[in-house]
Amino acid sequence: MLIVGDLHFDAPAKYEVGGSNLYLDAVTESLNNILQYTAKKGELVLFLGDYFEKKDKIENRVKNRLIDALEAGLKEKLLQYIFVVGNHDINSIGELTIKWLAQYGKLVTQLEIMQFQEVNFCLMPWGQWDIPSDLKGKYIIAGHIPLRGFQFGNGQVDEQDDCYIVEDLLSKFEDAEIIVGHYHNIQQHGKAMSIGSIVSVDFGDLSINKAVARISLQEGKIGIITIENKMKKEIINITSDADFEKLNKDYLDKFVRIDVAMNSVNLERMQEILQQSRMRWVDINLVKGKDKNLSLEESDNSIEGVDEYIKSMIDTQQNKELYKEVISEAL
């Protein structure tokens, strides 16, 4: 059995370049690679939830990318799918948005106890936490489960009231291991693991490594398969004019995020260099700080062409009162 974490299919406007969406292309390519080259013929593929980033109004082109990938794997019965519901699969009024996935495999909307060959599974969709009390033997607990102490992509530790404490969850079973979606970076705390999303998503997740998991249905052993992160971002810190030389490389095959210490840099000169640079896509973040000690104050200011945003930064730098307002809003 292959286990795949969060997909988060989406087409964010900031990734629209040359008639295509770079993020949508990346997540599509990643899933295709997983299903075509990582999965074995006839294998079960267990998805742990969050198939789309948006909970409401999913674009047809985004939905169709997922459908095409799933249908390719179903041809000639190459794969079988199990879909566990995640929190992004329930819209703003509490409705399940992925009922249609049932035509491609088994849709798990309630907690289910299942056995595949020699291995027992407890499959837990989002919000379905009532575990039977009479479970004996070894189990793999898999699903979209919030776990106390696990980190989100932005480094924030999950300590919300609805989180399971790992030890409490394990205590409900005679013998068990946990593998979850929901968190976008690979993490492990004792017998609990987050497999992570299949590409870096926008809100803070810059993990270099991505992975899927494979479970032996004879022995119940969990193995990790590293996959290429199609949305890996190269981070460039610009803290002085001397750092401009970092922008002279060829970045056409990379996603670049530039953290700019705006009080320490000649933005007009930076604008000129960026106009001449070889970058396919750039995400520019306004930061304040001294030397190498940057403090990220405003993020997600992304553009396809850098001119307009750099100009706004120049104007901000020249207007101290406006600068104070920008920082105040960011904080």
Secondary structure as the mmCIF struct_conf table of DSSP 4:
data_model
#
loop_
_struct_conf.conf_type_id
_struct_conf.id
_struct_conf.beg_label_comp_id
_struct_conf.beg_label_asym_id
_struct_conf.beg_label_seq_id
_struct_conf.end_label_comp_id
_struct_conf.end_label_asym_id
_struct_conf.end_label_seq_id
STRN STRN1 LEU A 2 VAL A 4
STRN STRN2 PHE A 9 PHE A 9
HELX_RH_3T_P HELX_RH_3T_P1 ALA A 13 TYR A 15
STRN STRN3 GLU A 16 VAL A 17
TURN_TY1_P TURN_TY1_P1 GLY A 18 GLY A 19
STRN STRN4 SER A 20 ASN A 21
HELX_RH_AL_P HELX_RH_AL_P1 LEU A 22 ASN A 33
HELX_RH_PI_P HELX_RH_PI_P1 ILE A 34 THR A 38
BEND BEND1 ALA A 39 ALA A 39
HELX_LH_PP_P HELX_LH_PP_P1 LYS A 40 LYS A 40
TURN_TY1_P TURN_TY1_P2 LYS A 41 GLY A 42
STRN STRN5 GLU A 43 PHE A 47
BEND BEND2 GLY A 49 GLY A 49
STRN STRN6 PHE A 52 PHE A 52
BEND BEND3 GLU A 53 GLU A 53
BEND BEND4 LYS A 55 ASP A 56
HELX_RH_AL_P HELX_RH_AL_P2 ASN A 60 LEU A 74
HELX_RH_3T_P HELX_RH_3T_P2 LYS A 75 LYS A 77
STRN STRN7 LEU A 79 VAL A 84
HELX_RH_3T_P HELX_RH_3T_P3 ASN A 87 ASP A 89
STRN STRN8 ILE A 90 ILE A 90
TURN_TY1_P TURN_TY1_P3 SER A 92 ILE A 93
BEND BEND5 GLY A 94 GLY A 94
STRN STRN9 LEU A 96 LEU A 96
BEND BEND6 THR A 97 THR A 97
HELX_RH_3T_P HELX_RH_3T_P4 LYS A 99 GLN A 103
TURN_TY1_P TURN_TY1_P4 TYR A 104 TYR A 104
BEND BEND7 GLY A 105 GLY A 105
STRN STRN10 LYS A 106 VAL A 108
BEND BEND8 GLN A 110 GLN A 110
STRN STRN11 GLU A 112 PHE A 116
TURN_TY1_P TURN_TY1_P5 GLN A 117 GLU A 118
STRN STRN12 VAL A 119 MET A 124
TURN_TY1_P TURN_TY1_P6 TRP A 126 GLY A 127
BEND BEND9 SER A 133 SER A 133
BEND BEND10 GLY A 137 GLY A 137
STRN STRN13 LYS A 138 GLY A 143
BEND BEND11 HIS A 144 HIS A 144
STRN STRN14 LEU A 147 LEU A 147
TURN_TY1_P TURN_TY1_P7 ARG A 148 GLY A 149
STRN STRN15 GLN A 151 GLN A 151
TURN_TY1_P TURN_TY1_P8 GLY A 153 ASN A 154
BEND BEND12 GLY A 155 GLY A 155
STRN STRN16 VAL A 157 VAL A 157
TURN_TY1_P TURN_TY1_P9 ASP A 161 ASP A 162
HELX_LH_PP_P HELX_LH_PP_P2 CYS A 163 CYS A 163
STRN STRN17 TYR A 164 TYR A 164
HELX_LH_PP_P HELX_LH_PP_P3 ILE A 165 ILE A 165
HELX_RH_AL_P HELX_RH_AL_P3 VAL A 166 LEU A 170
TURN_TY1_P TURN_TY1_P10 SER A 171 LYS A 172
BEND BEND13 PHE A 173 GLU A 174
STRN STRN18 ASP A 175 VAL A 180
BEND BEND14 HIS A 182 HIS A 182
BEND BEND15 HIS A 184 ASN A 185
STRN STRN19 GLN A 187 HIS A 189
TURN_TY1_P TURN_TY1_P11 GLY A 190 LYS A 191
STRN STRN20 ALA A 192 SER A 194
BEND BEND16 ILE A 198 VAL A 199
BEND BEND17 ASP A 202 GLY A 204
BEND BEND18 ILE A 208 ILE A 208
STRN STRN21 LYS A 210 ILE A 215
TURN_TY1_P TURN_TY1_P12 LEU A 217 GLU A 219
STRN STRN22 ILE A 222 ILE A 227
TURN_TY1_P TURN_TY1_P13 LYS A 230 MET A 231
STRN STRN23 LYS A 233 ILE A 238
BEND BEND19 SER A 240 SER A 240
HELX_RH_3T_P HELX_RH_3T_P5 ASP A 241 ASN A 248
BEND BEND20 LYS A 249 LYS A 249
STRN STRN24 ASP A 250 ALA A 261
HELX_RH_3T_P HELX_RH_3T_P6 MET A 262 SER A 264
BEND BEND21 VAL A 265 VAL A 265
HELX_RH_AL_P HELX_RH_AL_P4 LEU A 267 GLN A 276
BEND BEND22 SER A 277 SER A 277
STRN STRN25 ARG A 278 LYS A 290
TURN_TY1_P TURN_TY1_P14 ASP A 291 LYS A 292
STRN STRN26 ASN A 293 GLU A 298
STRN STRN27 SER A 302 ILE A 303
BEND BEND23 GLU A 304 VAL A 306
HELX_RH_AL_P HELX_RH_AL_P5 ASP A 307 GLN A 318
HELX_RH_AL_P HELX_RH_AL_P6 LYS A 320 ALA A 330
#
